[in-house]
């Protein structure tokens, strides 16, 4: 079966010469959830804007269900729902009318029952008669999601959907996403929060500097990013690490006051409990212990460094 989205050698260069996208190649299968991870300015929003027909590419081609997004704009746009980062709403319209109007813009007949279903799923039904200017920022973002779902799209883009929103909205959103996945809707989530990718994605893509660095199955990628570090602040500084600890991932920092132990959470080279016992046996004691896991920034440093 052909992919529902096919991006081929996509580029975007602005008038000032800035290259926002550099030869992006990507396919998305029908019914999957793809998370695009990347820092601010990585090119995530530019990529989805082109797929959605909001921005024009400088080169390459994008097909949605076999239709070119430039030549067959109407066909592709009607299949897509987009939840943008910005809160762009008519402040003096009611919630119900705003969402209903979005459905009409896509050429769909009025369907109050569907609008009610969407609003209830997003905990907005009790606000249906409120004007948007009366809503909180989190509620307005819920309305954006409702608008994107109003015309029953085959593909849903969520562009930084949980930026600055509360935990309740996040849980509501993931519940809706799971229901949409079950109904066959394809979902592309853009975020710089890796936890969101871990929560719901089937595959994860990493984009930085306008380049798609990799696209992999979530489980495989999480295994690569699963490195953890144990940090031990020593009671007494060491001049050197005893030879018996060589080659087990244990490192003594330059000033001798701290030990770091790099380990894989699923496949430790040496259990932490055993390591701590051995340190004690060698008269190496610590006054504080902490752990850390690679941040998205760490991951990008590693990926970009490897690509150079």
C-alpha positions in Angstrom: 0.0 0.0 0.0 1.3 3.5 -0.9 2.1 5.8 2.0 -0.5 8.4 2.8 2.2 11.0 2.9 5.3 11.0 0.7 7.9 13.8 1.0 10.6 13.7 -1.7 13.7 15.9 -1.6 11.8 18.8 -0.1 13.6 22.1 0.3 12.6 25.5 1.5 14.8 28.6 1.1 13.5 32.0 2.1 14.1 35.3 0.2 16.9 36.2 2.6 18.8 33.0 1.7 17.9 31.1 4.9 17.5 27.3 4.2 14.7 26.1 6.4 14.6 22.6 4.9 17.4 20.8 3.2 16.4 17.8 1.1 13.8 16.2 3.4 12.7 12.7 2.5 10.0 11.1 4.5 7.1 8.6 4.2 4.2 8.2 6.6 2.0 5.2 6.6 -1.8 5.4 7.0 -2.9 5.0 10.6 0.5 5.5 12.2 1.6 8.2 14.7 4.8 9.9 13.8 6.5 12.2 16.3 9.0 14.8 14.9 11.4 15.9 17.6 13.6 19.0 17.3 14.5 22.2 19.1 12.9 25.6 18.2 13.9 26.6 14.7 14.7 23.1 13.6 12.3 23.2 10.7 9.3 21.2 12.1 6.7 23.9 11.6 8.0 24.7 8.1 7.8 21.0 7.1 4.2 20.6 8.2 3.2 24.0 6.8 4.3 22.8 3.4 2.5 19.4 3.7 -0.7 21.3 4.8 -0.5 23.7 1.9 0.1 26.8 4.0 3.6 27.4 2.6 5.1 26.7 -0.8 8.2 24.5 -1.2 11.3 25.8 -3.0 12.0 22.3 -4.4 10.9 18.7 -4.2 7.5 17.2 -4.0 4.9 16.3 -1.4 2.1 13.8 -2.1 -0.9 13.3 0.2 -2.8 10.1 -0.7 -1.2 10.4 -4.2 -2.2 14.0 -4.6 0.4 16.8 -5.1 -0.1 19.4 -2.3 0.6 22.2 -4.7 -1.3 21.1 -7.8 -4.2 19.4 -6.0 -4.5 21.7 -3.0 -8.2 21.3 -2.5 -8.0 17.5 -2.4 -5.1 17.4 0.0 -6.3 20.2 2.3 -9.7 18.6 2.9 -7.9 15.4 4.2 -5.8 17.3 6.7 -6.6 18.8 10.2 -4.0 21.1 11.7 -3.6 22.3 15.3 -1.1 25.2 15.0 1.1 26.6 17.7 -0.5 30.1 17.6 -3.9 30.8 19.2 -5.7 32.1 16.2 -9.4 32.4 16.9 -12.3 34.8 16.5 -12.5 36.2 20.0 -16.2 37.3 19.7 -17.6 34.0 18.4 -18.9 31.1 20.5 -17.1 27.9 20.8 -19.8 25.8 19.1 -20.1 28.2 16.1 -16.4 28.5 15.7 -15.9 24.8 15.4 -19.0 24.4 13.2 -17.7 27.1 10.9 -14.4 25.3 10.5 -16.3 22.2 9.3 -18.1 24.3 6.7 -14.9 25.8 5.4 -13.8 22.3 4.4 -17.0 21.8 2.4 -18.6 19.4 4.9 -22.4 19.5 5.6 -23.5 20.6 9.0 -23.3 17.8 11.6 -24.1 19.1 15.1 -23.8 15.6 16.6 -20.2 15.3 15.4 -19.4 18.8 16.8 -20.9 17.8 20.1 -18.9 14.6 20.2 -15.6 16.5 19.6 -16.4 19.1 22.2 -17.3 16.5 24.8 -14.1 14.6 24.1 -12.1 17.8 24.8 -14.1 18.8 27.9 -15.5 21.8 26.0 -19.2 21.0 25.9 -20.0 23.1 29.0 -18.3 26.0 27.3 -20.1 25.6 23.9 -22.0 28.9 24.3 -19.1 30.9 25.7 -17.3 33.5 23.5 -13.6 32.6 22.9 -12.5 35.8 24.6 -14.0 34.4 27.8 -11.8 31.3 27.8 -8.4 30.6 29.3 -5.4 30.0 27.2 -5.7 26.2 27.7 -9.3 26.2 26.8 -8.6 28.2 23.6 -6.0 25.5 22.7 -8.7 22.9 23.1 -10.9 24.9 20.7 -8.0 24.7 18.1 -8.0 21.0 18.4 -11.7 20.8 18.0 -11.5 23.0 14.9 -8.9 20.6 13.4 -11.2 17.6 14.1 -14.4 19.3 12.9 -14.3 18.0 9.3 -13.3 14.5 10.2 -9.8 14.6 8.7 -7.8 11.5 7.6 -4.6 13.1 8.7 -4.1 15.2 11.9 -1.1 17.5 12.5 -0.4 18.6 16.1 2.2 21.3 16.1 3.7 21.7 19.6 0.2 21.0 21.0 1.1 20.9 24.7 3.4 23.9 24.8 2.3 25.8 27.9 -0.8 23.8 28.6 -2.0 22.0 31.7 -1.8 18.4 32.6 -5.5 17.9 32.2 -5.5 19.1 28.6 -2.5 16.9 27.8 -4.3 13.8 29.1 -7.5 14.7 27.2 -5.5 15.2 24.1 -3.7 11.8 24.3 -7.1 10.1 24.9 -8.5 11.7 21.7 -5.3 10.8 19.8 -5.7 7.1 20.8 -9.3 7.1 19.7 -8.4 8.7 16.4 -5.6 6.1 15.9 -8.1 3.4 16.5 -10.4 4.8 13.7 -7.5 4.9 11.2 -6.5 8.6 11.4 -2.8 9.3 10.7 -1.2 11.6 13.2 1.9 13.7 12.9 3.0 15.3 16.2 5.8 17.9 16.3 7.4 18.6 19.6 10.7 19.3 21.5 9.4 17.2 24.4 10.7 13.7 24.1 8.2 12.5 26.7 5.4 13.1 24.3 7.0 10.9 21.6 7.5 8.2 24.2 3.8 8.5 25.2 2.1 7.8 21.9 4.3 7.6 18.8 4.9 4.6 16.7 7.9 6.1 15.0 10.1 9.1 15.9 11.9 11.4 13.5 14.7 13.8 14.6 15.0 17.1 12.7 17.6 19.8 13.3 18.9 22.6 11.2 16.5 21.8 8.4 17.7 18.3 8.1 15.9 15.0 9.0 18.7 13.3 10.9 16.8 10.0 11.3 13.4 8.3 11.4 13.2 5.1 13.4 10.7 2.9 15.2 10.2 4.3 18.7 11.4 1.3 20.5 14.7 1.2 18.6 15.2 4.9 19.1 14.4 4.8 22.8 17.0 2.1 23.1 19.6 4.4 21.6 18.6 7.2 23.9 18.3 5.1 27.0 21.8 5.9 28.3 21.8 6.9 31.9 24.4 8.3 34.2 25.0 7.8 38.0 26.9 10.6 39.6 28.8 10.1 42.9 30.2 13.1 44.8 33.1 11.7 46.7 33.8 12.3 50.4 37.6 12.5 49.7 39.0 13.3 46.3 40.9 10.6 44.4 44.2 11.1 42.5 43.4 8.2 40.2 40.8 5.5 39.7 42.0 2.0 40.8 42.9 -0.3 37.9 40.2 -2.8 38.9 37.5 -0.4 37.8 38.9 0.1 34.3 36.6 -0.6 31.3 33.3 -0.7 33.3 32.0 2.8 32.3 33.3 4.5 35.5 35.0 7.8 35.0 36.9 10.1 37.5 36.4 13.8 36.8 39.5 16.0 36.5 39.5 17.4 40.0 39.0 13.9 41.5 35.9 14.8 43.5 33.3 13.1 41.4 32.7 9.7 39.7 30.3 9.2 36.9 29.0 5.8 35.8 27.5 5.5 32.3 25.0 2.6 32.0 22.2 1.3 29.9 19.0 1.0 31.9 18.1 -2.3 30.1 21.6 -3.8 29.9 23.9 -2.6 32.7 27.6 -3.4 32.4 27.7 -3.8 36.2 24.8 -3.5 38.6 24.8 -0.3 40.5 24.5 -2.1 43.8 27.5 -4.3 43.1 29.4 -1.2 41.9 28.7 0.7 45.2 29.8 -2.4 47.2 33.1 -2.6 45.3 33.7 1.1 45.8 33.3 0.7 49.5 35.6 -2.3 49.5 38.2 -0.1 47.9 37.8 2.5 50.6 36.1 4.9 48.1 33.2 6.6 49.8 30.6 9.2 48.5 28.6 11.9 50.2 26.0 12.4 47.6 24.4 10.3 44.8 22.3 11.4 41.8 21.2 10.1 38.4 20.5 11.8 35.1 19.3 10.7 31.7 20.4 12.2 28.3 18.4 15.3 27.5 17.2 16.1 24.0 20.0 18.6 23.8 22.5 15.9 24.6 21.0 13.7 21.9 21.3 16.5 19.3 24.9 17.2 20.2 25.7 13.5 19.6 23.7 13.3 16.4 25.0 16.5 14.9 28.6 15.6 15.9 28.3 12.3 14.2 27.0 13.8 11.0 29.9 16.2 10.6 
